[in-house]
Amino acid sequence: MRLWFELNWFSKFVLLVEYDGTEYHGFQWQPGCPTIQDELEQAIRRLCGDSSRVVGASRTDAGVHAKGQVVSFWARSRLDTVTLVRALNHHLPGDIAVKAAYRASDDFSVRGHAVSREYRYHILNRNTRSPLYRRFSLFVPRILDIDRMNEACRLIQGEHDFASFASAFDGSKSTVRNVREAVVERKREFAVFRMVADSFLPHQVRSTIGLLIRMGLGKTGIEEFGDIMERKVLGLAGPVAPAYGLFLMNVNYAEPLGSCAPSDRSE
């Protein structure tokens, strides 16, 4: 396939994408359902004609948002990247936008070359709900104990088996993940949970924040939290927090995305 692309002057592109995931059944294409991947592919075909499937660095679930999703695709286009961004945004719906575009070397992988991913979960933690933030945060009217939540966050940092924080998962694959950062911060009327890891298990972040909220409300103790981790039983940490408070903030690489451009390929 790669040779066919090269002979037909296909180029590999990388996009930085932002979206409101409320109306979508997640990132990945599903038959008969609106998805982020499908909308991107439709826009690319309208602009470039023949193109490959879009590959995402992180497969966000239904209702999850993104500020820093990274995707790649092959297409026959000689547009400069600034024009490509403007043209794609013309064809995309209002809840999806391309923020930047880059030409990439043939062997660059948005998944394989990612060194970590950062997610944030927003909790509106005040007495009254907000019509303005209802699509992007979980409303919790009782004030959360941030110190207790961060005590639990310290337990999950580092390399651990996070089976208890995953939904259904292929038993042949490892449930060990390396969490680089986990912290809850008070930001005015919000409590914001930030988690950075090399990669994540299905529903890992939402399961973690669900249990952390119970910690913050005094419904779970630190000993119980640690016991749930140690037991390594799928779904034990549940129920998961709703998707609408979760954002994919960044996909991090060893070098800036702009450096993935081909160095010696003819335009």
C-alpha positions in Angstrom: 0.0 0.0 0.0 2.8 2.4 0.8 4.4 2.0 -2.7 1.0 2.6 -4.3 0.7 5.8 -2.3 4.2 7.0 -3.3 3.7 6.3 -7.0 0.5 8.2 -7.0 2.0 11.2 -5.1 0.2 10.7 -1.9 1.5 12.6 1.1 1.1 11.8 4.8 -0.5 14.5 6.9 -0.9 15.0 10.6 -3.7 17.1 12.1 -4.2 18.6 15.6 -7.9 18.4 16.2 -10.3 19.9 18.7 -13.9 18.7 19.2 -17.0 18.8 21.3 -17.9 15.1 21.6 -21.4 15.5 22.8 -23.2 14.4 19.6 -20.8 11.7 18.7 -20.4 8.0 19.4 -16.7 8.4 20.1 -13.8 8.9 17.8 -13.7 5.6 16.0 -15.9 4.9 13.0 -19.1 2.8 13.7 -21.7 1.8 11.1 -24.8 4.0 11.2 -23.4 6.3 14.0 -21.9 9.8 13.9 -18.2 9.6 14.9 -15.3 12.0 14.8 -13.3 9.8 12.5 -16.2 9.6 10.0 -16.6 13.4 9.9 -12.9 14.0 9.4 -12.8 11.4 6.6 -15.8 13.0 4.8 -14.2 16.4 4.9 -10.8 15.1 3.6 -12.5 13.3 0.7 -14.5 16.4 -0.2 -11.2 18.4 -0.3 -8.6 15.9 -1.6 -10.6 13.1 -3.3 -8.8 9.8 -2.8 -7.5 9.4 0.7 -6.8 6.8 3.4 -8.6 6.1 6.6 -7.9 8.6 9.4 -5.9 7.2 12.3 -6.3 8.7 15.8 -3.7 8.8 18.5 -6.3 8.1 21.2 -9.8 6.5 20.6 -12.0 8.8 22.8 -15.3 7.3 24.0 -18.8 8.5 23.2 -19.3 12.0 24.6 -15.7 12.7 25.4 -14.2 15.9 24.2 -10.7 16.8 22.9 -8.5 19.9 22.7 -5.4 18.1 21.5 -6.4 15.0 19.5 -3.7 14.0 16.9 -4.7 12.2 13.7 -2.9 11.2 10.5 -4.0 10.3 6.9 -2.7 9.8 3.4 -4.1 12.0 0.6 -3.2 13.4 -2.8 -2.8 17.1 -2.1 -0.3 19.8 -2.8 -2.0 22.4 -0.6 0.2 24.2 1.9 -0.7 23.3 5.5 -2.2 26.7 6.3 -4.6 26.4 3.4 -5.4 22.8 4.3 -6.5 23.8 7.8 -8.8 26.5 6.5 -10.3 24.2 3.8 -10.9 21.3 6.1 -12.6 23.6 8.6 -14.9 24.8 5.9 -16.1 21.2 5.3 -16.3 20.2 9.0 -19.3 20.7 11.3 -19.1 23.4 13.9 -18.3 21.1 16.8 -15.1 19.8 15.1 -12.1 22.0 14.1 -8.6 21.4 12.8 -6.1 23.6 14.7 -2.9 22.8 12.8 -1.7 20.5 10.0 1.7 19.1 9.2 3.3 17.0 6.4 4.8 13.9 7.9 7.4 11.4 7.0 6.1 8.1 5.8 7.1 6.2 8.9 5.7 8.6 11.5 2.9 7.0 13.6 0.6 9.2 15.7 0.0 6.2 18.0 3.3 4.4 18.0 5.5 7.5 18.4 3.4 9.1 21.2 5.2 9.0 24.5 2.2 10.0 26.7 -1.4 11.2 26.7 -2.9 13.8 29.0 -6.6 13.8 30.1 -8.5 16.2 32.3 -11.8 15.8 34.0 -13.8 18.8 35.0 -16.1 18.8 38.1 -18.3 21.8 38.7 -18.2 21.8 42.5 -20.6 24.5 43.8 -24.1 24.7 45.2 -25.9 25.3 41.9 -25.8 23.7 38.5 -24.7 25.7 35.4 -26.5 25.7 32.0 -23.3 26.9 30.5 -21.0 24.1 31.7 -23.5 21.2 31.7 -22.0 19.7 28.5 -18.5 19.9 29.7 -18.4 19.2 33.4 -19.9 16.9 36.1 -22.0 18.8 38.6 -21.2 17.8 42.2 -23.0 20.1 44.7 -21.2 18.9 47.9 -17.8 20.4 48.4 -15.1 17.8 47.7 -12.1 17.2 50.0 -9.3 17.8 47.5 -6.6 16.7 50.0 -8.2 13.2 50.4 -8.5 12.9 46.6 -4.8 13.7 46.2 -3.9 11.2 48.8 -5.4 8.6 46.6 -3.8 10.1 43.5 -0.4 9.4 45.0 -1.2 5.7 45.1 -1.8 5.5 41.4 1.3 7.3 40.2 4.0 5.0 38.7 3.7 1.6 37.1 0.8 -0.5 38.4 -1.7 -3.1 37.3 -4.8 -1.1 36.7 -7.2 -4.0 35.9 -9.7 -2.8 38.6 -10.0 0.5 36.7 -10.7 -1.0 33.3 -13.9 -2.1 31.6 -14.0 -5.3 29.6 -10.5 -6.0 28.3 -8.8 -8.6 26.2 -7.3 -11.0 28.8 -4.3 -11.7 26.5 -3.1 -8.1 26.9 -1.3 -6.5 29.9 -3.3 -4.2 32.2 -0.1 -2.7 33.5 0.2 1.0 32.8 2.6 3.8 33.8 0.9 6.9 35.3 3.3 9.8 35.1 1.1 12.3 36.8 -2.2 12.3 38.7 -3.5 15.3 40.6 -6.7 17.1 41.5 -6.6 20.9 41.6 -9.1 23.4 42.9 -9.7 26.1 40.2 -12.3 28.6 41.5 -15.6 26.7 41.3 -14.1 23.7 39.6 -12.2 20.6 40.8 -10.0 19.5 37.9 -8.4 16.1 37.7 -5.3 15.7 35.5 -3.9 12.4 34.5 -0.9 11.7 32.3 0.1 8.2 31.3 2.0 6.4 28.5 -1.3 4.9 27.5 -4.7 4.1 29.1 -7.0 1.1 29.5 -10.6 1.4 28.4 -12.5 3.7 30.8 -9.4 4.0 33.1 -9.7 7.7 33.6 -13.4 7.8 34.2 -13.2 4.8 36.6 -10.4 6.6 38.5 -12.3 9.9 38.8 -15.5 8.1 39.8 -13.6 6.5 42.7 -11.8 9.7 43.6 -15.1 11.6 43.8 -16.3 9.0 46.3 -13.1 9.7 48.2 -13.7 13.4 48.1 -17.2 12.9 49.5 -16.0 10.7 52.3 -17.8 7.6 51.0 -14.5 5.7 50.4 -11.4 5.5 52.5 -7.7 5.4 51.4 -7.5 1.7 52.6 -10.4 0.7 50.4 -9.0 2.6 47.5 -5.7 0.7 47.9 -7.5 -2.6 48.3 -9.4 -2.0 45.0 -6.1 -1.4 43.2 -4.5 -4.5 44.7 -7.4 -6.9 43.9 -7.0 -6.3 40.1 -10.6 -7.3 39.2 -12.0 -5.8 36.0 -14.5 -3.0 36.7 -14.1 -3.2 40.5 -13.5 0.6 40.8 -16.7 1.5 39.0 -19.2 3.0 38.4 -17.4 5.2 35.9 -17.9 9.0 35.9 -20.0 10.4 32.9 -18.1 11.0 29.7 -19.1 14.7 29.3 -16.6 15.9 31.9 -13.6 14.3 30.2 -11.2 16.0 27.8 -8.2 14.6 25.8 -5.9 17.6 26.3 -2.6 16.6 24.7 -0.8 13.7 23.0 2.9 14.2 23.7 5.8 13.2 21.4 9.6 13.2 21.9 9.8 16.0 19.3 7.3 18.8 18.3 4.8 17.7 15.7 6.3 20.1 13.2 9.5 18.1 13.2 7.8 15.0 11.8 7.9 16.6 8.3 9.8 14.7 5.5 13.3 16.1 5.0 14.1 15.1 1.5 10.8 14.3 -0.2 9.8 16.3 -3.3 6.7 18.4 -3.0 
